[in-house]
């Protein structure tokens, strides 16, 4: 892959997380299994807290909306009739969470509970966000060259900040000028990249987007955003057409900034 020159008009670098800054395995083998293995214990420990009750309320509402779906798990209301009933309700929440995760759903209700569980896990040191070793030195170099650096991920902004705030490299939040999640729009729609450009006060062609997903790269390109596809261990393979069409890098160190001459 070698060196990839960054176009002279680029002023900001927009980064995906999973498969770009962070191994896919960290998300699939650490973050998601943590939820599955600990959701019952977390609910028991925090059940009486207002935040937990809000999370359960959202999940219950989502379950009602999902009632016509095959395999959907309803969450009954509590009637206050003792420990046995409480355990039954908690088990229903656990079963609902497991069902949603088995379908890789991205509902706000599920993401909110996951975010709160991960916050507790990061804060107590049970989980540390994994970062590829080339990421931090490269971002520091980009920033020294006057580049702005932003994150755009399908994970919530809160989840992003936890990953980078409690990472294997320490707290590296200072390296980022801002964070975007799907509230700005889906990553596979070109309009999302126009909104990001407007939000950070530049043209779309002033941005270079790094992602491992060709559909996201295509959407960004449609918005006249510069793109490079990142090849990392564990990422999905690319077709021959994708390999020949997109600029490819396997490390952030392969980006060559004009100002670094």
N, C-alpha and C positions, 0 to 999 in steps of 0.2 A: 504493500500500500504506500509506503514511503511518506513524502512530505506533501501536505495539502495547503497551498497558499490561500489565505483568507482574503476575499475581495476587499479592495481599499475602502469601499463605502460602508463596510460593516462597522457598527459602533457598539453592538450589544450581542452577546452570545446567550442563547436560550437553551437550557439543558433539560432533557428528559431525565428521569431517575432510574427506573427499573431497566436493567440491561444497558445503561449508558454511564451513570456515575456509580451504580450499585449493582452487584450481581443479582440476576434473577433468582438464583438459589436462596439468597437472603430472604426475599419476600416469600418464596414458595416453601422453603424448608425451615425458616425461623419465625417470621411474623405470623403467617396464617396458622401454622400448627400451635403457636402459643395461644391464640384465641381458642381454638378447638379444645385444647387440653386444659385451659384454665377458666373458661367462661362460667361454669357452675360455681367454682370456688369464689370467683370475683363477685358474682351476683349475691351469693350468700353473705359475703363480707360487707357489701355496700348497699344492700337492698333498701335499707331505711333512709338512705341519703337522697336528697332532692334530685341530684344529677342522675343517679341510677334510675329513679322512678320516671324521670323524663325520657331516658333512653328506652325503658320498658314500654312506656306509653307510645312512643314512636313505633317500636317494633310491633306492638299490638295493633296499631292503626294500619301498618303495612300488611300485617297478617290478614286483616279484614279485607283489604284491597286485593290480596292474593288468593282469597278463599276459593275462587273458581279454578285455580291452577292445580295441575296434577301433583299430588304429594305435599301440598301446602299444609303447614302446621299452625292451627289456631292457638291463640294465647288467651286463656280464660281470665276474667276479672276475679280479683280476690273478694271473698265475702267476710274475711276476718274470722274464720272458724278454726284457727289453730295451725300448729306446725305441719301437720300432715297435708293440709291444703296448700300452705305456702310452698312446701317441697314440690307439690304437683304443678303449681304455677311456674316455679323456677325451672322445673324440668321441661315444661312446654316452651319456655323462652330458649333454653339450651337447644332443644330439638329444632326450633325455628331457625336459630342462628346456624346450626349445622346444615340444615336444609338449604338455606340461602347460600352458604359458602360452597356447598357441593355443586351449585349451579353457577358459581362465580358471579353472583349478582353484585351490583354496585349501588344498592338502595341507600338513601340518606340515613335511614334508620340503622342499617347494618354498619355503615361506615362510621356513624357517630359512636356507637358502642365500642367498635374496634379501636377507634381513636382514643377513647378514654381508658381502655384496657392497656393499650400500648404506652400511653402517657405514664401510667403507674409502673409498667415494666421497665421503661427507660429510666425513670427517676430513681428506682431502687437498684439499678445496675443489672437487672436480670437480662436485659437486651441492650446491645450496642449496635448502632447503624453501621453497616459495612460499606466502605468506600474503596473503589479501586485505587491502587497506590499512586497512579499517575495523575489523579484528579486534582488533589490539593496543590501540588507544585505548579501544575499547568494554570489553574485558576489564578494563583498568586501572580504568575507571570503576565497573564492577560490583564489583570487589574493594574499592574505596574505600567503596562502599555496604554492605559487609559480606557480599557474596555469595561463596559458594564456587563454584569453576569446575572441571569435570572433563571428560575426554575419553573418548568411547566409539567405537571404530572397529574394523572388521574386520581392519585391519592390526595386527600384533603391538605390544605395549607398547614393545618395543625400537625398532621402526620409527617409532612415534609420537614417542618421545623424540629420535630422530635428526632427524626432520623439524623439530621445534620447537627442538631444541638447536643446529642448524646452519641456521637459517632466513634468509630475506632481511631479517628484522628483527633478526638476531643470535640469541643464546641467550635464549629466552623461556620456558624451562621453569619459571621461578619463578612464572609466572602461573597455573599449574595445581596444584590440590590433590590430583590423582590421575588415574590412567589405567586404562581398562578395555578389554579386547579380547574376542574371542569365547570365551575361556576361561570367562568369567562366563556365557556363553550366547549363542545367535544373536540378532542385532539385530531379527529379525522375530518373536521370541517374547516374549510379555508377561512371562513369569517372569524373564527377564533383567533387566528394569527393577526388579522387586521385589528381586532379589538385589543390584543396585547400591544401591538405597535402604537396604537392610539393612547393606550394607558401609560406607556413609558415615554411617549412624546417623540416618536421617530417614525420614519417611513418603514414599510415592511422590508424593503431591500437594504435597510441598515441593520438587519438582524440575520444572524447565522443560527439555525436550529440544529441541534445534535440529537438524534433519536436512533433507536434500533428497529423502529417499525416503519416499513415502506409506506403503508397507508397514511401515517402521520406525515411522513416526508412529502408525499404527494400533495396532501392538503396544504402544507406550508408553501410548497412551490407554487401552487395555484394562486396563492396570495402574494406572489413575488418575493417570498422570503428565501434566502440562501439556505441550503440544506447539506448536511453530510450524514451518512448512515454509519452508525458505530457497530463494529463487529467485536463482540466480547464472548468469552467462554460461557456456554450455556444458552446463548441467544438462539432464536429460531434461524434456520438457514435461509439464505436468499436464493432466488431463482437466478439463472444465468443472465436473463434480461435485466434484473435488478442490479446485479453486480456490474454489468457493463454500463448501465444508465447513471447510477448514483455515484457521487464522490464517497469513497469509503475510508474510514480510519479505524485502527484497532487500539489506539491510545490517543489521549488528548495531546500528548507531546508531538504528534504528527502535524498539528495545526501550526502553520507558519504565518505570523502576523507581519504585515508590511513594516510596521513601526519597530520590529525587532531586528532590523538590519543595522 
